[in-house]
């Protein structure tokens, strides 16, 4: 997995979340899928990683299924849609049944660049985004490129707002098609967030906004991605893109933005969930699996 890049250090702990020997979270899986099992992959950024999301989601799904649930948490902090495309190329061999996709904010990082320096593969923000036959298959070539050939581009905060939107759409479509080609079923989700009217950077620093995060768990200001008005608009645009893709490509879909709402009780900052919000987010997924009969409901089975 060293050719993928972006992996977390295997067998470590980030805050309270354990990184497994594969460099991801959740189960360590084999290429041979066990009989009578359901294998699930999650893809996204920190909002789908934090607070032991993969382990908790697996546990909640397993309670509802008479089949063994295997869940690999491929969502990692700062990852974008491009990261997910790269990861899935290497992970598709594991023959997942379902792939949950949760993106909407980290692609905004690609917008901190003047238009002429923007790269559609996002390589202007990370050398690992540059891919070709040699870089995808040779560790030596990758080391040489990353250390000696790659040139850091001078980033400029919010220099090209919204420039990444068509790439965000293109990347999601590419990812969905790749998932379908592998035999798995993609499940696309809108991105949940909340920026209250009293938000300011100063109020955020002083804990006066109202987010439910007394322990300050992975607490990030809106300004990490841009000014509040811009971030709100950009995420809404990305959610609209997700809705349009869902309709055109007939993809299974969970509207987490609508289901989570704006109540600050569910959020530790604009997009990272509180402990209670994590439970609610997971329950939304479990409910979808139940309602669409993607897993067998043991409670229902026991009544028949």
Buried (B, 14 or more C-beta within 10 A) or exposed (E): BEBBBBBBEEEEEBEEBBBBEBBBBBBEBEEEBEEEEBBBBBBBBBBBBBBBBBBBBBEBBBEBBEBBBBBBBBBBBEBBBBBBBBBBBEBBEBBBBBBBBBBBBBBBBBBBBBEEEBBBBBBBBBBBBBBEEEBBEEEEBBEBBBEEEBEEBEBEEBBBBBBBBEBBBBBBBBBBEBBBEBEBBBBBBBBBBBBBEEBBEEEBEEEEBBBBBEEEBBBBBBBEBBEBEBBBEBBBBBBEBBBEBBEEBEBBBBBBBEBBBEEBEBBBBBBBBBEBBBBBBBEBBBEBBBEEEBBBBEEEEEEE
